Amino acid sequence: MSRTQVSRRHFLSTAAASAAALTVARPAWSRALGASDSLRVASVGVGGKGWSDLTSVAASKAVRVVALCDIDDSKNFMGRAAEKYPDAARFVDWRKLLDKANDFDAVIVSTPDHMHAPISLAAMALGKHVYCQKPLTHTVFEARQMRRAAERNRVVTQMGNQIQSHEAYRTAVKWVHDGLIGKVREVHSWQSGKMRWILTDNRPAGSDPIPETVHWDEWLGVTAERPYKAEIYHPFNWRAWQAFGTGQLGDFGCHILDPVFMAVGLTGPTMIRAEAPTMNQEVWNNRSTVWFEFPRTKYTAGDSVRVTWYDGEGHMPEPSGLGIPSDYKLPGAGSVVVGTEGSLVIPHVKEPKLFPEEKFASQPPEKVPAIDHYVGWADACRGEGSTGSNFGYSGPLTETVLLGTIAVRLAGSDLRWNSEEMKFANSAEANALLSKPYRRGWEPAWVK
């Protein structure tokens, strides 16, 4: 039986029950919050990026950290977090944490990609607000589910593409919306850094002793069992593996394509094609070019607009034809938005730049100040303001990024995408990659 048959059969058999459970559970476990209430936060994954997510949210005076969950008891993971928040309850298994749903209001999910959706969906089913790291999910189907779960359970959500709230990205979006470069003709986006997390081109043989501080079964979570290998997966190099991560496009696409999505008003693509080296079933490749075709928007010049993505060490677009000077050095990561009346370079986390320079020299355009991506989510959970990367927005952005990863797997194929029906019109092989099987006992609770 194929992975598609397994996944689809499981979905059809559980969707109705899961939807009913989601609808019933929220009133029993959720707590109405007002501006004067503290926000009780639980954090799943407290090392690495999880540490900065946790401490950045906790910077709000209205936040009280009440629970910590991590599969690693060592100093740089649970050890450091427990020292900073000594009164917080501690868990290894996030399912045990959710059994204590009465004790918290919101959850931060900062795990490897493969566990984002299972934890977040379960938390939202209990009426908990969710801050989830990027990419929002591991599969396209999961991304659609996250969006629906947030809507159904009426919770406050935010994806961890925090640069959306940076002055640079907010300013770039405003400049396009203000028409400074006219209508958008095309976009080129890239991340040309080396993928240092690719240590091997296939799964290594054998196994290593599991450290006493690491709970390996809980780290694997929804993924099929495999032996522990030191440094290969935990704590960082999981990004290289298809079973756990989403490669360079998945890692950076939700950052770099975010201001493009917002500025141009994009939703779902209609066609995706990729060029990339042949890859096996284990490790992501180290170089790709992906073309996305999107329907026109009020900010575009033609009937459609193309966004081209480049990744791999030193891989980026040629400056010629982009409306920028031939001697201008493009940043190592970012985008060029080519318009009918100029071009906009959006470096990754640096000030955007307009061309031709002389056109804007006499009257520099207005900049937009930064906002706090983390505290803003905590405030919104308490009824103050709203979030910019809520799952209603970040779900479609993640879907697009993950459609690109499918195209990379099927390099050379023109894939026609129907977003409304959530399927490819011309590729059963691509449709099989929209979802995945889950380890028995770890299956997520789907929303119908």
C-alpha positions in Angstrom: 0.0 0.0 0.0 1.4 3.5 -0.9 2.1 6.2 1.6 -0.7 8.2 0.0 -3.2 5.4 0.5 -2.1 5.1 4.2 -2.4 8.8 4.9 -5.7 9.3 3.0 -7.3 6.3 4.6 -6.2 7.4 8.1 -7.5 10.9 7.4 -10.9 9.7 6.3 -11.3 7.3 9.2 -10.4 9.9 11.8 -11.4 13.3 10.5 -15.0 13.2 11.7 -14.0 12.1 15.2 -11.2 14.6 15.4 -13.4 17.5 14.3 -15.9 16.6 17.0 -13.2 16.4 19.6 -11.8 19.7 18.6 -15.2 21.4 18.8 -16.1 20.0 22.2 -12.7 20.3 23.9 -12.1 24.1 23.6 -14.8 25.3 26.1 -13.7 22.8 28.7 -10.0 23.8 28.6 -9.7 27.4 27.5 -9.7 30.5 29.6 -11.0 33.9 28.5 -8.3 36.5 28.8 -8.4 40.2 29.1 -5.8 43.0 29.0 -5.4 42.8 32.8 -4.8 39.1 32.9 -1.4 37.4 32.9 -0.7 34.9 30.1 0.4 31.5 31.3 2.8 30.1 28.8 4.1 26.6 28.2 7.1 26.1 25.9 7.9 22.9 23.9 11.5 22.9 22.8 13.6 25.2 24.9 17.1 24.9 23.4 18.6 26.6 20.4 15.9 28.8 18.7 13.5 27.6 21.3 15.5 29.4 23.9 15.3 32.8 22.1 11.6 32.2 21.4 10.9 31.5 25.0 12.9 34.4 26.5 11.6 36.8 23.8 7.9 36.0 24.6 8.7 36.1 28.4 10.1 39.6 27.9 6.4 40.7 28.2 5.6 41.7 31.8 2.2 40.0 31.3 3.7 36.6 30.6 4.3 33.9 33.2 6.2 30.8 32.1 4.5 27.9 33.8 5.7 24.8 31.9 8.8 23.7 30.0 9.1 20.6 27.8 12.2 19.2 26.0 13.6 15.9 25.1 17.1 16.9 26.2 17.9 17.3 29.9 21.4 18.7 29.3 22.6 22.1 30.3 21.9 23.9 27.0 18.4 22.6 26.8 16.2 21.9 29.8 19.0 22.7 32.2 19.3 26.4 31.2 15.5 26.9 30.9 14.8 25.3 34.3 17.4 27.5 35.9 15.9 30.7 34.5 12.3 29.6 35.2 12.6 27.4 38.3 8.9 27.5 39.2 7.9 26.1 35.8 6.7 22.4 35.6 9.0 20.2 33.5 8.1 17.6 30.9 9.8 15.3 28.5 6.7 14.3 26.5 4.6 17.1 25.1 1.5 14.8 25.4 2.0 14.7 29.2 2.2 18.5 29.1 -1.1 18.8 27.3 -2.7 16.6 29.9 -2.2 19.6 32.2 -4.1 21.9 29.9 -5.9 23.7 32.8 -2.5 25.1 33.9 -1.6 27.2 30.9 -3.2 29.4 28.2 -0.7 29.4 25.3 2.1 27.2 23.9 5.3 28.0 22.1 6.3 25.2 19.7 10.1 25.4 18.8 10.9 21.8 17.8 12.3 20.3 14.6 9.9 20.8 11.6 8.4 17.3 11.7 6.8 18.0 15.2 5.4 21.5 14.5 1.9 20.4 13.4 1.3 17.4 15.7 2.0 19.5 18.8 0.3 22.7 17.6 -2.9 21.0 16.3 -3.3 19.2 19.7 -2.8 22.5 21.6 -5.3 24.4 19.4 -7.8 21.6 19.9 -7.6 22.4 23.6 -8.2 26.1 22.9 -4.6 27.1 23.5 -3.0 30.0 21.6 0.1 28.9 19.6 3.4 30.5 18.6 5.0 28.0 16.2 8.4 28.2 14.6 8.9 28.3 10.8 8.3 26.6 8.5 4.8 26.2 10.0 4.7 22.5 9.1 6.5 19.6 7.5 3.9 18.9 4.8 1.4 20.9 2.7 -1.5 19.0 4.1 -0.4 19.9 7.7 -0.2 23.6 6.7 -3.8 23.5 5.5 -4.8 21.8 8.7 -3.1 24.4 10.9 -5.0 27.1 9.2 -8.3 25.4 9.7 -7.6 24.5 13.3 -6.8 28.1 14.2 -10.0 29.3 12.5 -12.2 26.5 14.1 -10.8 27.0 17.6 -10.6 30.8 17.5 -7.1 31.0 18.9 -4.4 33.6 18.5 -1.5 32.3 16.4 1.9 33.5 15.1 4.5 31.8 13.0 8.1 32.4 14.0 9.2 34.4 11.0 10.1 37.2 13.3 11.8 39.3 10.7 8.4 40.1 9.3 8.2 42.6 12.2 11.7 44.1 11.6 11.9 47.6 10.2 13.6 46.4 7.0 10.8 44.0 5.9 8.0 46.3 7.0 9.5 49.2 5.1 10.0 47.1 1.9 6.3 46.1 2.0 5.2 49.7 2.3 7.4 50.9 -0.5 5.9 48.4 -2.9 2.3 49.2 -1.7 3.1 52.9 -2.2 3.9 52.3 -5.8 7.5 53.4 -5.7 8.6 50.9 -8.2 5.3 50.8 -10.1 3.7 47.5 -10.8 5.6 44.3 -10.1 6.9 42.4 -13.1 8.9 39.6 -11.5 10.7 38.7 -8.2 14.0 36.8 -7.6 14.7 35.5 -4.1 17.7 33.5 -2.8 19.7 32.1 0.1 23.2 31.5 -1.2 24.8 30.3 2.1 26.4 27.0 2.6 24.2 24.3 4.1 26.5 23.3 6.9 24.0 20.9 8.3 24.5 18.4 5.4 27.1 16.1 6.9 26.4 13.0 4.8 24.6 12.2 1.6 22.7 9.1 2.9 21.7 7.5 6.2 24.7 6.2 8.1 24.9 2.6 9.1 24.9 1.4 12.7 24.0 3.3 15.9 25.6 5.2 18.7 24.8 5.0 22.4 22.0 7.4 23.3 23.2 10.0 25.8 21.5 9.8 29.2 20.2 13.3 28.7 18.4 12.6 25.4 15.0 11.0 25.2 15.3 9.6 21.6 11.9 8.1 21.2 10.2 11.4 22.1 12.6 13.2 19.7 11.5 11.0 16.8 7.9 11.6 17.7 5.6 11.0 14.7 8.5 9.7 12.5 9.3 6.0 12.1 11.9 4.6 14.4 15.6 4.8 13.4 18.9 4.3 15.3 20.4 7.3 17.2 23.6 8.7 15.6 25.6 11.3 17.4 25.5 14.8 15.7 23.7 13.5 12.7 20.2 14.5 13.8 19.9 16.1 17.2 20.4 18.9 18.1 20.8 20.8 14.8 21.6 18.8 11.7 18.1 17.3 11.4 17.5 20.0 8.8 19.3 17.9 6.2 16.9 15.0 6.5 13.7 14.7 4.6 12.1 12.8 7.5 12.6 15.8 9.9 13.4 19.0 8.0 12.6 20.8 4.8 16.0 21.8 3.4 17.3 25.2 2.6 14.0 26.4 1.0 12.0 25.2 4.0 14.4 26.7 6.4 14.7 30.2 4.8 11.7 30.5 2.5 9.2 31.5 5.2 11.6 34.4 6.0 12.8 35.6 2.7 9.6 35.1 0.7 7.5 36.7 3.5 8.0 40.3 2.5 7.5 39.3 -1.1 4.2 37.6 -0.2 3.0 40.7 1.7 4.3 43.3 -0.7 2.9 41.6 -3.9 -0.3 40.2 -2.2 0.4 36.6 -3.2 -1.6 33.6 -2.2 -1.2 30.2 -3.8 0.9 29.5 -7.0 -0.6 27.9 -10.1 2.6 26.3 -11.4 5.9 25.2 -9.9 9.0 23.9 -11.5 12.4 23.2 -10.2 15.9 22.4 -11.4 18.0 20.5 -8.8 20.5 17.6 -8.6 19.0 14.1 -8.3 18.3 13.3 -4.7 17.7 10.1 -2.7 14.9 9.5 -0.2 17.0 10.6 2.8 18.9 13.9 2.5 17.9 17.2 0.9 20.2 18.3 -2.0 22.5 21.3 -1.7 21.4 23.4 -4.7 18.1 24.2 -6.4 16.2 26.8 -8.5 12.5 26.9 -8.2 10.0 28.9 -10.4 6.6 29.8 -8.9 3.9 31.3 -11.1 1.2 33.2 -9.3 -2.1 34.8 -10.4 -2.1 38.6 -10.9 -2.8 40.9 -8.0 -3.5 44.6 -7.8 0.3 45.1 -7.4 1.4 43.2 -10.5 1.9 44.3 -14.1 0.7 41.2 -16.0 -1.8 38.5 -15.9 0.6 36.5 -13.7 3.8 37.1 -11.9 6.8 34.8 -11.5 8.9 34.4 -8.4 12.2 32.5 -8.8 14.0 31.0 -5.8 17.7 30.1 -5.7 19.6 28.2 -3.0 23.0 26.6 -2.6 26.4 28.0 -1.9 27.0 31.1 -4.1 23.8 30.5 -6.1 21.8 33.7 -6.8 20.4 35.6 -9.8 22.5 37.4 -12.3 22.1 41.2 -11.8 21.6 41.9 -15.5 18.0 42.6 -16.4 17.0 43.2 -12.8 17.1 47.0 -13.0 20.1 47.3 -10.7 23.6 48.6 -11.5 26.0 46.0 -12.9 28.5 46.8 -10.2 26.0 46.5 -7.3 26.8 43.5 -5.1 23.8 41.5 -4.2 23.5 40.4 -0.5 24.0 36.8 0.3 20.3 36.3 1.0 17.3 38.4 0.0 15.1 39.4 -2.9 14.9 41.7 -5.9 11.4 43.0 -6.8 11.4 44.2 -10.4 8.8 46.8 -11.1 7.7 48.8 -14.1 9.3 52.0 -12.7 12.2 50.7 -10.6 13.6 47.8 -8.6 13.7 47.1 -4.9 16.4 45.0 -3.3 15.3 43.5 0.0 18.4 42.1 1.8 17.7 39.5 4.5 17.4 41.5 7.8 19.0 44.7 6.3 17.6 48.0 5.0 16.0 47.7 1.6 17.4 49.7 -1.3 15.6 51.3 -4.3 16.9 51.7 -7.8 17.5 53.8 -9.8 19.2 55.6 -6.9 19.0 59.1 -8.4 15.2 58.8 -8.6 14.9 58.7 -4.8 18.0 60.7 -3.7 16.3 64.0 -3.2 13.4 62.7 -1.2 14.1 59.5 0.7 10.9 57.5 1.2 9.3 56.9 4.6 10.4 54.0 6.7 8.2 51.8 8.9 9.3 51.2 12.5 9.7 47.7 13.9 7.3 46.0 16.2 7.8 43.2 18.6 6.9 39.9 17.0 7.0 37.9 20.2 5.4 40.3 22.7 2.9 41.3 20.1 1.7 37.7 20.1 1.4 37.6 23.9 -0.5 40.9 23.8 -2.9 39.6 21.1 -3.5 36.5 23.3 -4.8 38.9 26.0 -7.0 40.8 23.5 -4.6 43.6 22.7 -3.9 44.0 18.9 -3.4 41.2 16.4 -0.6 39.2 14.8 0.8 39.6 11.3 1.9 36.1 10.8 -1.2 34.3 12.1 -1.8 30.9 10.6 -4.4 32.4 8.2 -1.5 34.2 6.5 1.5 32.0 7.3 -0.4 28.8 6.4 -0.6 29.7 2.7 3.0 31.1 2.8 4.2 27.8 4.2 2.1 25.8 1.7 3.9 27.6 -1.2 7.3 27.0 0.3 6.6 23.3 0.8 5.1 23.0 -2.8 8.6 24.2 -3.8 10.2 21.4 -1.9 7.9 18.9 -3.7 9.1 20.4 -7.0 12.7 20.0 -5.9 12.0 16.3 -5.3 10.5 16.0 -8.8 13.0 18.3 -10.6 12.2 18.9 -14.2 8.4 18.5 -13.9 5.9 21.3 -14.6 3.5 20.9 -11.7 0.1 22.5 -12.1 -1.4 23.4 -8.6 -5.0 23.8 -7.7 -5.0 25.5 -4.3 -8.8 25.3 -3.8 -8.9 21.6 -4.3 -5.4 21.1 -2.7 -4.0 18.9 -5.4 -1.8 18.9 -8.5 -3.8 18.5 -11.7 -1.1 16.6 -13.5 1.0 14.6 -11.1 0.0 11.7 -8.9 3.6 11.5 -7.8 3.5 15.1 -6.6 0.1 14.5 -4.9 1.6 11.6 -2.9 4.1 14.1 -1.4 1.4 16.5 0.0 1.1 14.3 3.1 3.0 11.5 4.8 2.4 8.5 7.1 2.8 8.8 10.9 4.1 6.4 13.5 1.4 4.4 15.1 0.2 6.1 18.3 1.5 9.5 17.3 -1.1 10.4 14.6 -2.2 14.0 14.7 -5.9 15.0 15.3 -7.0 16.3 12.0 -9.7 19.0 11.4 -12.3 18.0 8.8 
